[in-house]
Amino acid sequence: MPFTSLRQILESVLKEHKLTADIDAYRIFSVWEEIAGPMVAKHSRPARLNGNILYVEVDDPIWLSQLRYMKQDMLQKIDRRIKPGVFKDLKLFLK
């Protein structure tokens, strides 16, 4: 039986279920606190991916406003930590 990497299996499953996001994009769920920082991560979390857009749930209107100002910086941190261009935009919303 030939060896099949877990990455190949996951890519196949994502493709089969028409989940179009880059497999590397899903790393955002495990590295969010590192990217956002502990204080911001207490008030926000990645909720879902839609293509190259990351939807981030925020628990307070004040934090929502603050994260809007931080959006470009966060996209740059994501580019450095995960992969350049993995997300083109962050959509922020209140939970």
Residue pairs with C-beta under 8 A, 6 or more apart in sequence:
7 23
10 23
11 23
14 20
14 21
14 23
20 51
21 49
21 50
21 51
21 52
22 52
22 83
22 86
24 82
24 83
24 86
25 49
25 52
25 54
25 82
25 83
25 86
25 87
26 49
27 82
28 35
28 46
28 49
28 54
28 78
28 82
28 86
28 87
29 46
31 81
31 82
32 41
32 44
32 45
32 46
33 41
34 81
35 74
35 77
35 78
35 81
36 44
36 74
40 63
40 66
40 67
40 70
43 58
43 59
43 60
43 63
44 56
44 57
44 58
44 59
44 63
44 67
44 92
45 56
45 57
46 54
46 55
46 56
46 57
47 55
47 56
47 57
47 93
47 95
48 55
49 55
52 85
52 86
52 87
52 88
52 89
53 87
53 88
53 89
53 90
53 91
54 78
54 87
54 89
54 90
54 91
55 90
55 91
55 93
56 67
56 90
56 91
56 92
56 93
57 93
57 94
57 95
58 64
58 67
58 92
58 93
58 94
58 95
59 94
59 95
60 94
61 94
64 92
64 93
64 94
67 74
67 90
67 92
68 92
71 90
71 92
74 90
75 87
75 89
75 90
78 86
78 87
79 85
79 86
